[in-house]
Every structure is written in structure tokens, then in C-alpha cells.
Amino acid sequence: MAKILIIYSTTDGHTVTICHHLQEVIEQQSHQVTISSIDDAQHIDPALFDKIVIGASIRYGKHSPQVYDYIKRNQQMLESAPSALFSVNLVARKPDKRRADTNPYVKKFLKQTAWQPAEIAVFAGKLDYPRYSYRDRLIIRLIMWITKGPTAPDTVKVFTDWEQVDAFGKAISEM
């Protein structure tokens, strides 16, 4: 039984939903999972865990600066223990953008950090126009229009491929 820490950075909460789904999958493999926000993770000693997973959402093409800071502060620990990364973004709603080597945000992220996780996944996120601020709704609708996604202002749609999340959870269990 491994002790696994899942740290997340989320913009609208869907990354947390994915974390809890991963927790269910991993705990079915007889491992113990602790989930923490990136804010609270600074108070957790990562050395107490056998494996570390970082999940981060994208907003306007960028992961949170806190994710980069956490990795920089804990680089040695992340390299010495099995570690994994998953990114959540709406570009991944297109099947050809759901891999680390084809997703522009993950490719950029990996170039900007020296950390090389053992496992990497890219999950499509959730589109929730009613929840967004007026400004965000306008910008995201424009982005969706450009990329041929849903633009109706009342759209709430989860694009996440849960089978892909299940497979990633099993890969974490096995690493």
C-alpha cells in the first residue's frame, strides 16, 4: 500500500472533481490518497508520501504560478519519488489534444520546468458559462467560437473522458 499525495490547482472546481475520481480509482487498488489544494500543500511534507501527483487547470493558456512555485520548491522530492502530472483544459475536448505531446499547454509547461513526471495526462475540462464572470464568459465564448466549440451562454458541459481518468489512476497506482 502506497501513500499518495494529490495536489491540485483549480480555477472553477472541476480539477477537484477529477482529483476525487482519481482518489476512488487509486483507493480501489488498496492505496491511501490525500488530496490537498496547492495553497494547503505548502504545509504538508511531501517526504511523507510514496508518490506525488499534481493536477492543474488552465485559464487563458496558463497554469497557475503557484504550481510552478511548488514544483521549484519541491523539485528534489518530485524527482526522487514517483510523480505524475495531469492538466485540465478545454483544448483537450478535441481527442487529438489529449496527450502531453500534442497539448500545447502541457508542452509549454514541460519546457518551463525541469521536472519530468513519470506519468502525464491531459484531461478535457468542464465548460460552465453560467458560473463564469461576465468578462470570462465573453472571452471564453470568443475562444470557443474561434475553436468551433459551444458558444450558447447557458451551456454547461463536461468534456472529461472518465475512462481516460480511470486509466491514469491505475497508472499512478502501478508507478
C-alpha positions as CSV (number, residue, x, y, z in Angstrom):
1,M,0.0,0.0,0.0
2,A,1.4,3.3,-1.1
3,K,0.6,6.7,0.4
4,I,-0.2,9.1,-2.5
5,L,-0.5,12.9,-2.3
6,I,-2.6,14.6,-4.9
7,I,-2.1,18.3,-5.1
8,Y,-4.4,20.4,-7.2
9,S,-4.7,23.9,-8.6
10,T,-8.2,24.7,-9.9
11,T,-9.9,27.7,-11.4
12,D,-13.6,26.7,-11.4
13,G,-13.5,23.5,-9.3
14,H,-13.5,20.8,-12.0
15,T,-9.9,19.8,-11.3
16,V,-11.0,18.9,-7.7
17,T,-13.8,16.7,-9.1
18,I,-11.2,14.9,-11.2
19,C,-9.0,14.5,-8.1
20,H,-11.8,12.8,-6.2
21,H,-12.4,10.5,-9.1
22,L,-8.7,9.6,-9.1
23,Q,-8.9,9.0,-5.4
24,E,-11.7,6.5,-5.8
25,V,-9.8,4.6,-8.6
26,I,-6.5,4.6,-6.7
27,E,-8.0,3.6,-3.4
28,Q,-9.7,0.6,-5.2
29,Q,-6.1,-0.5,-5.8
30,S,-5.5,-0.5,-2.0
31,H,-3.5,2.7,-1.8
32,Q,-4.1,5.6,0.6
33,V,-4.8,9.0,-1.0
34,T,-4.6,12.5,0.5
35,I,-5.9,15.4,-1.6
36,S,-4.7,19.0,-1.0
37,S,-5.1,22.3,-2.7
38,I,-1.9,23.9,-3.8
39,D,-2.4,26.6,-1.1
40,D,-2.6,24.0,1.7
41,A,0.2,21.8,0.2
42,Q,2.8,24.2,1.5
43,H,2.0,22.9,5.0
44,I,2.4,19.2,4.0
45,D,5.7,17.5,4.0
46,P,5.8,15.7,0.6
47,A,8.5,13.3,2.0
48,L,5.7,11.6,4.0
49,F,4.3,10.2,0.8
50,D,5.4,7.5,-1.6
51,K,4.0,9.1,-4.7
52,I,3.1,12.7,-5.6
53,V,0.5,13.8,-8.2
54,I,0.0,17.4,-9.3
55,G,-3.2,18.4,-11.1
56,A,-3.5,21.8,-12.6
57,S,-6.2,23.6,-14.6
58,I,-5.6,26.1,-17.4
59,R,-7.1,29.5,-17.7
60,Y,-6.3,31.7,-20.7
61,G,-3.5,29.4,-21.7
62,K,-1.6,29.2,-18.4
63,H,-1.2,27.1,-15.4
64,S,-1.3,28.9,-12.0
65,P,2.1,30.4,-11.0
66,Q,1.6,28.6,-7.7
67,V,2.1,25.3,-9.5
68,Y,5.4,26.4,-10.9
69,D,6.5,27.7,-7.4
70,Y,5.5,24.4,-5.7
71,I,7.5,22.4,-8.3
72,K,10.5,24.7,-7.9
73,R,10.4,24.4,-4.1
74,N,10.0,20.6,-4.2
75,Q,11.9,19.7,-7.3
76,Q,14.3,17.3,-5.5
77,M,11.4,15.4,-3.8
78,L,9.4,15.2,-7.0
79,E,12.5,13.7,-8.8
80,S,13.3,11.3,-6.0
81,A,9.8,9.8,-5.7
82,P,7.4,8.5,-8.4
83,S,5.4,11.6,-9.5
84,A,2.7,12.4,-12.0
85,L,1.1,15.4,-13.6
86,F,-2.3,16.0,-15.1
87,S,-3.5,19.1,-16.8
88,V,-7.2,20.1,-17.2
89,N,-8.1,22.3,-20.2
90,L,-10.8,22.8,-22.7
91,V,-8.5,22.4,-25.7
92,A,-8.4,18.7,-24.7
93,R,-12.0,18.4,-25.6
94,K,-10.6,17.5,-29.0
95,P,-9.2,14.0,-28.9
96,D,-6.0,14.9,-30.7
97,K,-5.1,17.4,-27.9
98,R,-5.4,14.9,-25.0
99,R,-1.8,13.8,-25.0
100,A,1.2,15.5,-23.5
101,D,3.0,15.6,-26.8
102,T,0.0,17.2,-28.6
103,N,-1.4,19.5,-26.0
104,P,0.1,23.0,-26.4
105,Y,-0.3,23.9,-22.7
106,V,1.4,20.8,-21.4
107,K,4.2,21.0,-23.9
108,K,4.8,24.6,-22.8
109,F,4.6,23.7,-19.1
110,L,7.2,20.9,-19.5
111,K,9.6,23.3,-21.3
112,Q,9.2,25.8,-18.5
113,T,10.1,23.4,-15.7
114,A,12.9,20.9,-15.2
115,W,10.5,18.4,-13.6
116,Q,9.9,15.3,-15.7
117,P,7.0,13.4,-14.1
118,A,6.8,9.6,-14.7
119,E,3.2,9.8,-15.8
120,I,1.5,12.7,-17.6
121,A,-2.2,13.0,-18.6
122,V,-4.3,15.7,-20.2
123,F,-8.0,15.8,-19.4
124,A,-10.7,17.8,-21.1
125,G,-12.4,20.1,-18.6
126,K,-15.8,21.5,-18.0
127,L,-17.4,24.4,-19.8
128,D,-19.8,26.3,-17.4
129,Y,-20.8,29.6,-18.9
130,P,-23.4,30.5,-16.2
131,R,-20.7,30.2,-13.5
132,Y,-18.2,32.5,-15.2
133,S,-18.0,36.2,-14.6
134,Y,-19.3,38.4,-17.4
135,R,-15.8,39.1,-18.7
136,D,-14.7,35.4,-18.5
137,R,-17.9,34.3,-20.3
138,L,-17.3,36.8,-23.1
139,I,-13.6,35.8,-23.6
140,I,-14.3,32.0,-23.3
141,R,-17.2,32.3,-25.8
142,L,-14.9,34.0,-28.2
143,I,-12.3,31.3,-27.8
144,M,-14.9,28.6,-28.2
145,W,-16.2,30.4,-31.4
146,I,-12.7,30.5,-32.8
147,T,-12.1,26.8,-32.0
148,K,-15.6,25.7,-33.1
149,G,-16.8,24.9,-29.5
150,P,-20.1,25.5,-27.9
151,T,-21.0,29.2,-27.6
152,A,-24.6,29.3,-26.2
153,P,-24.3,31.3,-23.0
154,D,-26.3,28.8,-21.0
155,T,-24.0,25.9,-21.9
156,V,-22.8,23.6,-19.1
157,K,-20.9,20.7,-20.5
158,V,-18.4,18.2,-19.0
159,F,-15.9,17.1,-21.7
160,T,-13.9,14.9,-19.4
161,D,-13.2,11.4,-20.6
162,W,-13.7,9.5,-17.4
163,E,-12.3,6.3,-18.8
164,Q,-9.1,8.2,-19.5
165,V,-9.1,9.4,-15.9
166,D,-9.6,5.8,-14.7
167,A,-6.6,4.6,-16.8
168,F,-4.5,7.4,-15.3
169,G,-5.5,6.4,-11.8
170,K,-4.4,2.9,-12.5
171,A,-1.1,4.1,-14.0
172,I,-0.5,6.1,-10.8
173,S,-1.2,3.0,-8.7
174,E,1.3,1.0,-10.7
175,M,4.2,3.5,-10.9
